[in-house]
Amino acid sequence: MDTNTIQLELTITEANMILAALGQQLYIKVADLIQKIQQQEASQLKSHQGNGLIANNETFKTAIADGQ
């Protein structure tokens, strides 16, 4: 397993587009990656909301609820 990491900055819409594309792949191949992206998104959005930086994240909530 690769232990090198990178950090990307994406809009919520861009992240949801990536998740939607991954959702078209075989579940067994992408499930862990989708979960990792969703966890990092949720953590970052929660932090930003606490600071008043994000007023509305309904798009993100919908994506998680839809499994995207």
C-alpha positions as CSV (number, residue, x, y, z in Angstrom):
1,M,0.0,0.0,0.0
2,D,1.2,3.5,-0.9
3,T,1.9,5.6,2.2
4,N,2.6,8.8,0.3
5,T,-0.3,11.3,0.5
6,I,-1.4,14.4,-1.4
7,Q,-3.9,17.1,-0.4
8,L,-6.4,18.4,-2.9
9,E,-8.6,21.4,-2.7
10,L,-12.0,21.0,-4.4
11,T,-15.3,22.6,-4.3
12,I,-18.2,20.6,-2.9
13,T,-19.6,20.3,-6.4
14,E,-16.2,19.0,-7.7
15,A,-15.9,16.4,-4.9
16,N,-19.5,15.3,-5.5
17,M,-18.7,14.8,-9.2
18,I,-15.7,12.6,-8.3
19,L,-17.9,10.6,-5.9
20,A,-20.6,10.2,-8.6
21,A,-18.0,9.0,-11.1
22,L,-16.6,6.5,-8.6
23,G,-20.2,5.3,-8.0
24,Q,-20.2,4.1,-11.6
25,Q,-17.3,1.7,-10.8
26,L,-17.4,-1.7,-9.3
27,Y,-18.3,-1.3,-5.6
28,I,-15.6,-3.7,-4.4
29,K,-12.9,-1.5,-6.1
30,V,-14.0,1.9,-4.9
31,A,-16.0,1.5,-1.6
32,D,-13.1,2.3,0.7
33,L,-12.1,5.3,-1.4
34,I,-15.6,6.7,-1.4
35,Q,-15.8,6.3,2.3
36,K,-12.5,8.0,2.8
37,I,-13.5,11.0,0.7
38,Q,-16.8,11.3,2.5
39,Q,-15.2,11.2,5.9
40,Q,-12.7,13.8,5.0
41,E,-15.4,16.0,3.4
42,A,-17.6,15.7,6.5
43,S,-14.8,16.5,8.9
44,Q,-13.7,19.6,6.9
45,L,-17.2,20.9,6.4
46,K,-18.0,20.5,10.1
47,S,-14.8,22.5,10.9
48,H,-15.7,25.2,8.4
49,Q,-19.3,25.5,9.6
50,G,-18.0,26.0,13.2
51,N,-16.0,28.9,11.9
52,G,-18.9,30.3,10.0
53,L,-17.2,29.7,6.6
54,I,-19.9,27.6,5.1
55,A,-23.5,28.8,5.3
56,N,-25.2,25.8,3.6
57,N,-24.0,22.3,2.8
58,E,-27.3,20.7,1.7
59,T,-25.6,19.6,-1.6
60,F,-23.0,17.7,0.4
61,K,-25.6,16.2,2.8
62,T,-27.7,15.0,-0.2
63,A,-24.6,13.4,-1.8
64,I,-23.9,11.4,1.4
65,A,-27.5,10.4,1.8
66,D,-27.7,9.2,-1.8
67,G,-24.4,7.3,-1.4
68,Q,-22.6,9.5,-3.9
